[in-house]
Amino acid sequence: MNLVGKKVMLRELRESDMPLFNNLMNSSDVEQFVVGWSKPVTMSEQISWFQNLKSDDSIRYTISNIEDNEAFGTLIISKIDWKNRCCGLDIKLSNNSRGKGIGNESIGLAISYIFNELNLNRIGISILDSNIPSQNLFKKNGFIEEGKLRNAIFKNGKYNNLLIFSLLKEDFLDERNRQ
């Protein structure tokens, strides 16, 4: 199901999106902010990855402009645990689409879908302590910092802390009722 907002749409991944995804995978600007690591990925490897997604349990979206369908990035509802009613949420945006409200609207669409359609209860995320823009984005959407994993991620030649955030369905509904 596509999720449609005022400026953006979260839609299915298409093979035509793979050049953008390949750029996101190979971008040092993106890499410095994400947990984990990446190796250089060729376009052939990117397309092969796309063709093998059928076995993936994550819900993956391309974030696109609602007017002209230009792709901005990707949003993933990951680690879905149907028994415990929780999941993860990841977002990657191209450099030229940051700071324009695209991430905020995309996260809002995903949160609403997760709680109102999937009927999950908790969204948990991990953010590098140096990734201030992502911390601000998720806090703006009601996420609460739960804790810190000290020196958990080795990146850029040093160990970095990993911050743990969550949003509960009850907090989301309380905030929505206050508006």
MDTraj code that builds the backbone (N, CA, C; nanometers):
import mdtraj as md
import numpy as np

residues = "MET ASN LEU VAL GLY LYS LYS VAL MET LEU ARG GLU LEU ARG GLU SER ASP MET PRO LEU PHE ASN ASN LEU MET ASN SER SER ASP VAL GLU GLN PHE VAL VAL GLY TRP SER LYS PRO VAL THR MET SER GLU GLN ILE SER TRP PHE GLN ASN LEU LYS SER ASP ASP SER ILE ARG TYR THR ILE SER ASN ILE GLU ASP ASN GLU ALA PHE GLY THR LEU ILE ILE SER LYS ILE ASP TRP LYS ASN ARG CYS CYS GLY LEU ASP ILE LYS LEU SER ASN ASN SER ARG GLY LYS GLY ILE GLY ASN GLU SER ILE GLY LEU ALA ILE SER TYR ILE PHE ASN GLU LEU ASN LEU ASN ARG ILE GLY ILE SER ILE LEU ASP SER ASN ILE PRO SER GLN ASN LEU PHE LYS LYS ASN GLY PHE ILE GLU GLU GLY LYS LEU ARG ASN ALA ILE PHE LYS ASN GLY LYS TYR ASN ASN LEU LEU ILE PHE SER LEU LEU LYS GLU ASP PHE LEU ASP GLU ARG ASN ARG GLN".split()
xyz = np.array([
    [0.0841, -0.1177, 0.0000],
    [0.0000, 0.0000, 0.0000],
    [0.0888, 0.1243, 0.0000],
    [0.0667, 0.2130, -0.0953],
    [0.1383, 0.3400, -0.0986],
    [0.0829, 0.4326, 0.0091],
    [0.1700, 0.5111, 0.0697],
    [0.1304, 0.6069, 0.1730],
    [0.1498, 0.7463, 0.1154],
    [0.0431, 0.8253, 0.1138],
    [0.0461, 0.9542, 0.0454],
    [0.0284, 1.0682, 0.1448],
    [0.1200, 1.1645, 0.1385],
    [0.1127, 1.2833, 0.2218],
    [0.0872, 1.4063, 0.1382],
    [0.1269, 1.5226, 0.1897],
    [0.1074, 1.6484, 0.1172],
    [0.2141, 1.6703, 0.0110],
    [0.3401, 1.6371, 0.0452],
    [0.4518, 1.6576, -0.0481],
    [0.5130, 1.5281, -0.0975],
    [0.5022, 1.4236, -0.0174],
    [0.5708, 1.2992, -0.0506],
    [0.4751, 1.1801, -0.0548],
    [0.5211, 1.0795, -0.1243],
    [0.4521, 0.9519, -0.1275],
    [0.5546, 0.8440, -0.0959],
    [0.5166, 0.7516, -0.0101],
    [0.5967, 0.6328, 0.0141],
    [0.5367, 0.5254, -0.0759],
    [0.6142, 0.4836, -0.1749],
    [0.5641, 0.3906, -0.2749],
    [0.6563, 0.2702, -0.2869],
    [0.6163, 0.1748, -0.3684],
    [0.6955, 0.0543, -0.3904],
    [0.8310, 0.0889, -0.4523],
    [0.9264, 0.0006, -0.4260],
    [1.0576, 0.0133, -0.4903],
    [1.0445, -0.0299, -0.6353],
    [1.1163, 0.0404, -0.7218],
    [1.1184, 0.0074, -0.8640],
    [1.2631, -0.0067, -0.9081],
    [1.2821, -0.0851, -1.0109],
    [1.4179, -0.1008, -1.0631],
    [1.4747, 0.0340, -1.1065],
    [1.3893, 0.1236, -1.1519],
    [1.4358, 0.2571, -1.1933],
    [1.4857, 0.3408, -1.0748],
    [1.4566, 0.2988, -0.9505],
    [1.5069, 0.3673, -0.8308],
    [1.6493, 0.3250, -0.7955],
    [1.6975, 0.2183, -0.8558],
    [1.8257, 0.1611, -0.8143],
    [1.9450, 0.2549, -0.8318],
    [1.9492, 0.3434, -0.9317],
    [2.0614, 0.4391, -0.9347],
    [2.0663, 0.5269, -0.8086],
    [1.9500, 0.5731, -0.7602],
    [1.9462, 0.6516, -0.6368],
    [1.9915, 0.5662, -0.5186],
    [1.9404, 0.4437, -0.5075],
    [1.9787, 0.3563, -0.3973],
    [2.1279, 0.3267, -0.4011],
    [2.1802, 0.3081, -0.5216],
    [2.3232, 0.2835, -0.5373],
    [2.4041, 0.4048, -0.4901],
    [2.3572, 0.5240, -0.5232],
    [2.4242, 0.6465, -0.4758],
    [2.4177, 0.6572, -0.3240],
    [2.3029, 0.6234, -0.2653],
    [2.2908, 0.6267, -0.1191],
    [2.3863, 0.5269, -0.0543],
    [2.3970, 0.4073, -0.1119],
    [2.4868, 0.3043, -0.0570],
    [2.6332, 0.3460, -0.0646],
    [2.6692, 0.4159, -0.1701],
    [2.8095, 0.4495, -0.1936],
    [2.8477, 0.5898, -0.1454],
    [2.7528, 0.6638, -0.0899],
    [2.7775, 0.8015, -0.0469],
    [2.8474, 0.8064, 0.0893],
    [2.9623, 0.8715, 0.0936],
    [3.0308, 0.8876, 0.2224],
    [2.9522, 0.9815, 0.3137],
    [2.8755, 1.0738, 0.2570],
    [2.7912, 1.1627, 0.3380],
    [2.6833, 1.0844, 0.4116],
    [2.6246, 0.9859, 0.3449],
    [2.5226, 0.9023, 0.4086],
    [2.5885, 0.8044, 0.5053],
    [2.6973, 0.7436, 0.4624],
    [2.7665, 0.6403, 0.5419],
    [2.8051, 0.6902, 0.6809],
    [2.8470, 0.8158, 0.6916],
    [2.8916, 0.8655, 0.8218],
    [2.7795, 0.8704, 0.9252],
    [2.6543, 0.8678, 0.8806],
    [2.5415, 0.8799, 0.9723],
    [2.4697, 0.7485, 1.0012],
    [2.4986, 0.6430, 0.9264],
    [2.4235, 0.5191, 0.9453],
    [2.4979, 0.4227, 1.0363],
    [2.4200, 0.3401, 1.1047],
    [2.4751, 0.2339, 1.1874],
    [2.5188, 0.1229, 1.0918],
    [2.6204, 0.0518, 1.1258],
    [2.6694, -0.0529, 1.0374],
    [2.7730, 0.0035, 0.9419],
    [2.7998, -0.0700, 0.8388],
    [2.9016, -0.0283, 0.7439],
    [2.8597, -0.0731, 0.6056],
    [2.9194, -0.0134, 0.5072],
    [2.8927, -0.0582, 0.3720],
    [3.0214, -0.0669, 0.2935],
    [3.0170, -0.1510, 0.1970],
    [3.1276, -0.1644, 0.1036],
    [3.0812, -0.1042, -0.0275],
    [3.1729, -0.0710, -0.1156],
    [3.1292, -0.0197, -0.2460],
    [3.0382, -0.1215, -0.3153],
    [2.9288, -0.0719, -0.3715],
    [2.8312, -0.1569, -0.4384],
    [2.8203, -0.1140, -0.5837],
    [2.8356, -0.2099, -0.6741],
    [2.8215, -0.1789, -0.8160],
    [2.6734, -0.1718, -0.8516],
    [2.6425, -0.1127, -0.9658],
    [2.5030, -0.1059, -1.0105],
    [2.4493, -0.2468, -1.0345],
    [2.5318, -0.3352, -1.0850],
    [2.4912, -0.4739, -1.1070],
    [2.4532, -0.5411, -0.9747],
    [2.5327, -0.5195, -0.8702],
    [2.5020, -0.5748, -0.7373],
    [2.3730, -0.5142, -0.6822],
    [2.3532, -0.3841, -0.7061],
    [2.2332, -0.3157, -0.6570],
    [2.1084, -0.3756, -0.7219],
    [2.1130, -0.3976, -0.8509],
    [1.9986, -0.4543, -0.9225],
    [1.9743, -0.5984, -0.8778],
    [2.0797, -0.6731, -0.8557],
    [2.0668, -0.8102, -0.8064],
    [2.0010, -0.8113, -0.6685],
    [2.0417, -0.7189, -0.5814],
    [1.9800, -0.7053, -0.4492],
    [1.8298, -0.6806, -0.4642],
    [1.7939, -0.5883, -0.5524],
    [1.6533, -0.5541, -0.5758],
    [1.5742, -0.6764, -0.6226],
    [1.6309, -0.7534, -0.7116],
    [1.5624, -0.8696, -0.7675],
    [1.5454, -0.9817, -0.6651],
    [1.6231, -0.9806, -0.5576],
    [1.6150, -1.0849, -0.4555],
    [1.5388, -1.0430, -0.3305],
    [1.4675, -0.9319, -0.3352],
    [1.3970, -0.8811, -0.2174],
    [1.2748, -0.9622, -0.1774],
    [1.2283, -1.0513, -0.2587],
    [1.1060, -1.1270, -0.2287],
    [1.1138, -1.2008, -0.0958],
    [1.2327, -1.2381, -0.0547],
    [1.2480, -1.3134, 0.0699],
    [1.2679, -1.2221, 0.1911],
    [1.2618, -1.0927, 0.1701],
    [1.2839, -0.9959, 0.2768],
    [1.1515, -0.9685, 0.3487],
    [1.1515, -0.9762, 0.4823],
    [1.0304, -0.9512, 0.5596],
    [1.0070, -0.8035, 0.5913],
    [1.1009, -0.7177, 0.5569],
    [1.0850, -0.5748, 0.5814],
    [0.9846, -0.5158, 0.4827],
    [0.9261, -0.4037, 0.5208],
    [0.8396, -0.3276, 0.4303],
    [0.9232, -0.2094, 0.3830],
    [0.9562, -0.2099, 0.2545],
    [1.0472, -0.1104, 0.1988],
    [0.9727, -0.0147, 0.1066],
    [1.0037, 0.1127, 0.1235],
    [0.9431, 0.2165, 0.0407],
    [1.0506, 0.3026, -0.0250],
    [1.0148, 0.3545, -0.1413],
    [1.0890, 0.4651, -0.2002],
    [1.0139, 0.5911, -0.1607],
    [1.0871, 0.6899, -0.1130],
    [1.0278, 0.8201, -0.0805],
    [1.0338, 0.9028, -0.2083],
    [0.9164, 0.9463, -0.2565],
    [0.9148, 1.0205, -0.3821],
    [0.8281, 1.1453, -0.3714],
    [0.8542, 1.2378, -0.4620],
    [0.7779, 1.3613, -0.4733],
    [0.6395, 1.3265, -0.5267],
    [0.5376, 1.3772, -0.4619],
    [0.4005, 1.3436, -0.5011],
    [0.3653, 1.4025, -0.6380],
    [0.4307, 1.5126, -0.6762],
    [0.3964, 1.5788, -0.8024],
    [0.4594, 1.5126, -0.9242],
    [0.5889, 1.4832, -0.9170],
    [0.6562, 1.4306, -1.0364],
    [0.7206, 1.2933, -1.0149],
    [0.6983, 1.2351, -0.8970],
    [0.7477, 1.1005, -0.8654],
    [0.9006, 1.0915, -0.8557],
    [0.9692, 1.2056, -0.8455],
    [1.1150, 1.2042, -0.8274],
    [1.1474, 1.1348, -0.6951],
    [1.2413, 1.0411, -0.6985],
    [1.2790, 0.9665, -0.5784],
    [1.3785, 1.0461, -0.4952],
    [1.3539, 1.0520, -0.3624],
    [1.4389, 1.1251, -0.2680],
    [1.5227, 1.0332, -0.1802],
    [1.4710, 0.9109, -0.1560],
    [1.5393, 0.8223, -0.0631],
    [1.4581, 0.6984, -0.0363],
    [1.4866, 0.6369, 0.0767],
    [1.4201, 0.5122, 0.1125],
    [1.3804, 0.5125, 0.2601],
    [1.2708, 0.4450, 0.2889],
    [1.2233, 0.4265, 0.4257],
    [1.1915, 0.2785, 0.4414],
    [1.2368, 0.2213, 0.5522],
    [1.2202, 0.0781, 0.5742],
    [1.1578, 0.0531, 0.7117],
    [1.0493, -0.0221, 0.7117],
    [0.9926, -0.0736, 0.8359],
    [1.0551, -0.2112, 0.8516],
    [1.1425, -0.2240, 0.9490],
    [1.2275, -0.3433, 0.9593],
    [1.2043, -0.4169, 1.0917],
    [1.2620, -0.5350, 1.0998],
    [1.2609, -0.6156, 1.2229],
    [1.1197, -0.6276, 1.2804],
    [1.0225, -0.6535, 1.1941],
    [0.8841, -0.6642, 1.2405],
    [0.8688, -0.7922, 1.3240],
    [0.8214, -0.7727, 1.4456],
    [0.7996, -0.8831, 1.5391],
    [0.6492, -0.8843, 1.5694],
    [0.5778, -0.9762, 1.5023],
    [0.4319, -0.9786, 1.5147],
    [0.3861, -1.0245, 1.6523],
    [0.4624, -1.1089, 1.7201],
    [0.4234, -1.1542, 1.8532],
    [0.4312, -1.0397, 1.9539],
    [0.5424, -0.9676, 1.9544],
    [0.5628, -0.8596, 2.0514],
    [0.5154, -0.7240, 2.0002],
    [0.4636, -0.7215, 1.8771],
    [0.4016, -0.6022, 1.8172],
    [0.4971, -0.4839, 1.8090],
    [0.6198, -0.5097, 1.7624],
    [0.7185, -0.4013, 1.7519],
    [0.7938, -0.4103, 1.6200],
    [0.8637, -0.3029, 1.5867],
    [0.9411, -0.2986, 1.4632],
    [1.0498, -0.1921, 1.4758],
    [1.1346, -0.1871, 1.3739],
    [1.2327, -0.0812, 1.3595],
    [1.1899, 0.0103, 1.2459],
    [1.2585, 0.1220, 1.2326],
    [1.2275, 0.2185, 1.1267],
    [1.3580, 0.2848, 1.0847],
    [1.3845, 0.2820, 0.9555],
    [1.5084, 0.3387, 0.9018],
    [1.4742, 0.4307, 0.7853],
    [1.5531, 0.5367, 0.7707],
    [1.5324, 0.6297, 0.6604],
    [1.6683, 0.6760, 0.6078],
    [1.6777, 0.6877, 0.4764],
    [1.7952, 0.7462, 0.4111],
    [1.7452, 0.8415, 0.3049],
    [1.7969, 0.9643, 0.3086],
    [1.7598, 1.0655, 0.2107],
    [1.8824, 1.1125, 0.1348],
    [1.8620, 1.1457, 0.0079],
    [1.9705, 1.2033, -0.0706],
    [2.0066, 1.3399, -0.0118],
    [2.1308, 1.3811, -0.0309],
    [2.1791, 1.5071, 0.0270],
    [2.0928, 1.6264, -0.0104],
    [2.0504, 1.6350, -0.1367],
    [1.9757, 1.7537, -0.1811],
    [1.8309, 1.7554, -0.1343],
    [1.7856, 1.6520, -0.0637],
    [1.6478, 1.6518, -0.0151],
    [1.6384, 1.6677, 0.1364],
    [1.7502, 1.6863, 0.2025],
    [1.7491, 1.7042, 0.3482],
    [1.7144, 1.8483, 0.3850],
    [1.6516, 1.8633, 0.5008],
    [1.6193, 1.9967, 0.5501],
    [1.5004, 2.0608, 0.4815],
    [1.4188, 1.9815, 0.4120],
    [1.3037, 2.0359, 0.3381],
    [1.1706, 1.9800, 0.3881],
    [1.1735, 1.9095, 0.5005],
    [1.0509, 1.8521, 0.5554],
    [1.0139, 1.7163, 0.4975],
    [1.0937, 1.6665, 0.4037],
    [1.0649, 1.5388, 0.3392],
    [1.0777, 1.4238, 0.4396],
    [1.1841, 1.4245, 0.5167],
    [1.2043, 1.3202, 0.6172],
    [1.0956, 1.3232, 0.7227],
    [1.0604, 1.4419, 0.7680],
    [0.9581, 1.4571, 0.8720],
    [0.8237, 1.4027, 0.8240],
    [0.7833, 1.4397, 0.7039],
    [0.6555, 1.3909, 0.6515],
    [0.6594, 1.2401, 0.6286],
    [0.7712, 1.1900, 0.5801],
    [0.7852, 1.0460, 0.5551],
    [0.7761, 0.9659, 0.6842],
    [0.8447, 1.0126, 0.7881],
    [0.8395, 0.9451, 0.9184],
    [0.6970, 0.9489, 0.9735],
    [0.6299, 1.0623, 0.9607],
    [0.4915, 1.0744, 1.0077],
    [0.3980, 0.9771, 0.9373],
    [0.4121, 0.9635, 0.8060],
    [0.3303, 0.8678, 0.7302],
    [0.3558, 0.7250, 0.7783],
    [0.4836, 0.6924, 0.7979],
    [0.5198, 0.5574, 0.8405],
    [0.4665, 0.5269, 0.9804],
    [0.4789, 0.6209, 1.0725],
    [0.4306, 0.6012, 1.2095],
    [0.2801, 0.5738, 1.2088],
    [0.2067, 0.6542, 1.1358],
    [0.0625, 0.6365, 1.1286],
    [0.0272, 0.4983, 1.0720],
    [0.0960, 0.4569, 0.9692],
    [0.0727, 0.3253, 0.9088],
    [0.1071, 0.2128, 1.0076],
    [0.2197, 0.2265, 1.0758],
    [0.2637, 0.1231, 1.1708],
    [0.1630, 0.1044, 1.2832],
    [0.1139, 0.2137, 1.3398],
    [0.0224, 0.2035, 1.4533],
    [-0.1234, 0.1816, 1.4117],
    [-0.1673, 0.2470, 1.3057],
    [-0.3090, 0.2404, 1.2686],
    [-0.3439, 0.1259, 1.1745],
    [-0.2512, 0.0817, 1.0921],
    [-0.2803, -0.0250, 0.9959],
    [-0.2174, -0.1586, 1.0355],
    [-0.0911, -0.1550, 1.0735],
    [-0.0237, -0.2794, 1.1136],
    [-0.0566, -0.3180, 1.2572],
    [-0.1096, -0.2226, 1.3335],
    [-0.1481, -0.2429, 1.4733],
    [-0.0303, -0.2888, 1.5594],
    [0.0873, -0.2323, 1.5308],
    [0.2021, -0.2596, 1.6164],
    [0.1970, -0.1663, 1.7361],
    [0.2755, -0.1955, 1.8389],
    [0.2702, -0.1195, 1.9633],
    [0.3946, -0.0352, 1.9897],
    [0.5081, -0.0725, 1.9301],
    [0.6337, -0.0036, 1.9617],
    [0.7217, 0.0031, 1.8391],
    [0.7810, 0.1206, 1.8178],
    [0.8823, 0.1384, 1.7142],
    [1.0128, 0.1696, 1.7864],
    [1.1154, 0.0912, 1.7607],
    [1.2463, 0.1132, 1.8217],
    [1.3489, 0.1466, 1.7153],
    [1.4339, 0.2431, 1.7451],
    [1.5381, 0.2828, 1.6505],
    [1.6707, 0.3029, 1.7237],
    [1.7785, 0.2939, 1.6479],
    [1.9136, 0.3184, 1.6989],
    [1.9776, 0.4258, 1.6129],
    [2.0380, 0.5251, 1.6768],
    [2.0990, 0.6376, 1.6054],
    [2.2369, 0.6640, 1.6638],
    [2.3345, 0.6849, 1.5771],
    [2.4674, 0.7244, 1.6252],
    [2.4574, 0.8553, 1.7013],
    [2.5321, 0.8670, 1.8100],
    [2.5247, 0.9908, 1.8888],
    [2.5738, 1.1119, 1.8111],
    [2.6496, 1.0918, 1.7050],
    [2.6970, 1.2033, 1.6223],
    [2.5947, 1.2444, 1.5159],
    [2.4883, 1.1672, 1.5002],
    [2.3880, 1.1966, 1.3979],
    [2.2769, 1.2845, 1.4568],
    [2.3102, 1.4092, 1.4770],
    [2.2169, 1.5059, 1.5368],
    [2.0927, 1.5276, 1.4495],
    [2.1062, 1.5398, 1.3162],
    [1.9850, 1.5591, 1.2351],
    [1.8818, 1.4474, 1.2534],
    [1.9253, 1.3219, 1.2584],
    [1.8298, 1.2115, 1.2777],
    [1.7701, 1.2138, 1.4177],
    [1.8517, 1.2461, 1.5172],
    [1.7976, 1.2565, 1.6534],
    [1.6863, 1.3607, 1.6571],
    [1.7110, 1.4758, 1.5970],
    [1.6109, 1.5831, 1.5955],
    [1.4855, 1.5413, 1.5188],
    [1.5043, 1.4732, 1.4058],
    [1.3914, 1.4284, 1.3244],
    [1.3009, 1.3344, 1.4038],
    [1.3598, 1.2358, 1.4695],
    [1.2780, 1.1398, 1.5420],
    [1.2191, 1.1996, 1.6695],
    [1.2925, 1.2859, 1.7393],
    [1.2361, 1.3531, 1.8575],
    [1.1165, 1.4386, 1.8168],
    [1.1283, 1.5065, 1.7033],
    [1.0190, 1.5900, 1.6520],
    [0.8936, 1.5064, 1.6282],
    [0.9123, 1.3782, 1.5998],
    [0.8006, 1.2881, 1.5749],
    [0.7613, 1.2079, 1.6986],
    [0.8060, 1.2510, 1.8166],
    [0.7602, 1.1933, 1.9424],
    [0.8454, 1.0823, 2.0013],
    [0.9556, 1.0468, 1.9375],
    [1.0409, 0.9407, 1.9907],
    [1.1122, 0.9884, 2.1162],
    [1.1292, 0.8959, 2.2109],
    [1.1922, 0.9231, 2.3395],
    [1.3234, 0.8469, 2.3460],
    [1.4279, 0.9148, 2.3915],
    [1.5566, 0.8463, 2.4093],
    [1.5467, 0.7562, 2.5317],
    [1.5765, 0.6278, 2.5122],
    [1.5685, 0.5295, 2.6199],
    [1.7029, 0.4975, 2.6819],
    [1.8075, 0.5144, 2.6050],
    [1.9371, 0.4775, 2.6598],
    [2.0498, 0.4920, 2.5599],
    [2.1667, 0.4500, 2.6053],
    [2.2887, 0.4635, 2.5264],
    [2.3701, 0.3361, 2.5371],
    [2.4133, 0.2859, 2.4227],
    [2.5072, 0.1746, 2.4195],
    [2.6452, 0.2363, 2.3951],
    [2.7284, 0.2315, 2.4970],
    [2.8576, 0.2992, 2.4903],
    [2.9536, 0.2269, 2.3968],
    [3.0231, 0.3069, 2.3133],
    [3.1255, 0.2549, 2.2216],
    [3.0781, 0.1324, 2.1442],
    [2.9553, 0.1349, 2.0965],
    [2.8953, 0.0181, 2.0326],
    [2.9269, 0.0058, 1.8839],
    [2.9591, 0.1167, 1.8184],
    [2.9781, 0.1162, 1.6730],
    [3.1142, 0.1765, 1.6390],
    [3.1932, 0.1014, 1.5616],
    [3.3222, 0.1521, 1.5157],
    [3.3026, 0.2149, 1.3782],
    [3.3265, 0.3449, 1.3696],
    [3.3053, 0.4197, 1.2463],
    [3.3961, 0.5414, 1.2455],
    [3.4486, 0.5713, 1.1299],
    [3.5367, 0.6880, 1.1133],
    [3.6569, 0.6815, 1.2066],
    [3.7096, 0.5605, 1.2249],
    [3.8318, 0.5433, 1.3018],
    [3.8175, 0.5485, 1.4522],
    [3.6945, 0.5487, 1.5033],
    [3.6759, 0.5534, 1.6485],
    [3.5469, 0.4828, 1.6869],
    [3.5366, 0.4502, 1.8149],
    [3.4136, 0.3908, 1.8669],
    [3.3136, 0.5016, 1.8971],
    [3.1883, 0.4746, 1.8618],
    [3.0808, 0.5721, 1.8794],
    [2.9698, 0.5124, 1.9651],
    [2.9041, 0.5986, 2.0406],
    [2.7885, 0.5561, 2.1187],
    [2.6683, 0.5411, 2.0261],
    [2.5813, 0.4501, 2.0625],
    [2.4582, 0.4266, 1.9885],
    [2.3419, 0.4622, 2.0799],
    [2.2588, 0.5553, 2.0378],
    [2.1442, 0.5989, 2.1171],
    [2.0217, 0.5186, 2.0768],
    [1.9451, 0.4759, 2.1759],
    [1.8256, 0.3956, 2.1552],
    [1.7033, 0.4840, 2.1807],
    [1.6134, 0.4893, 2.0829],
    [1.4903, 0.5677, 2.0929],
    [1.3720, 0.4755, 2.0674],
    [1.2548, 0.5158, 2.1176],
    [1.1334, 0.4419, 2.0860],
    [1.0133, 0.5361, 2.0848],
    [0.9093, 0.4871, 2.0210],
    [0.7790, 0.5524, 2.0235],
    [0.6764, 0.4428, 2.0462],
    [0.5917, 0.4624, 2.1458],
    [0.4853, 0.3672, 2.1765],
    [0.3542, 0.4148, 2.1158],
    [0.2705, 0.3218, 2.0808],
    [0.1409, 0.3547, 2.0224],
    [0.0605, 0.4458, 2.1154],
    [0.0622, 0.4174, 2.2461],
    [-0.0154, 0.4999, 2.3403],
    [0.0336, 0.6440, 2.3414],
    [0.1656, 0.6658, 2.3283],
    [0.2193, 0.8025, 2.3233],
    [0.1772, 0.8721, 2.1943],
    [0.1793, 0.7972, 2.0844],
    [0.1367, 0.8502, 1.9551],
    [-0.0102, 0.8920, 1.9606],
    [-0.0946, 0.8054, 2.0170],
    [-0.2378, 0.8369, 2.0232],
    [-0.2642, 0.9519, 2.1192],
    [-0.1938, 0.9574, 2.2332],
    [-0.2101, 1.0687, 2.3272],
    [-0.1747, 1.2011, 2.2605],
    [-0.0624, 1.2039, 2.1863],
    [-0.0185, 1.3263, 2.1190],
    [-0.1214, 1.3669, 2.0125],
    [-0.1710, 1.2704, 1.9396],
    [-0.2690, 1.3003, 1.8358],
    [-0.3986, 1.3532, 1.8955],
    [-0.4386, 1.3026, 2.0119],
    [-0.5603, 1.3498, 2.0782],
    [-0.5437, 1.4905, 2.1329],
    [-0.4197, 1.5299, 2.1656],
    [-0.3932, 1.6647, 2.2175],
    [-0.3970, 1.7698, 2.1061],
    [-0.3804, 1.7262, 1.9825],
    [-0.3761, 1.8222, 1.8709],
    [-0.5147, 1.8627, 1.8262],
])
top = md.Topology()
chain = top.add_chain()
for i, resn in enumerate(residues, 1):
    res = top.add_residue(resn, chain, resSeq=i)
    for name in ("N", "CA", "C"):
        top.add_atom(name, md.element.get_by_symbol(name[0]), res)
traj = md.Trajectory(xyz[None], top)
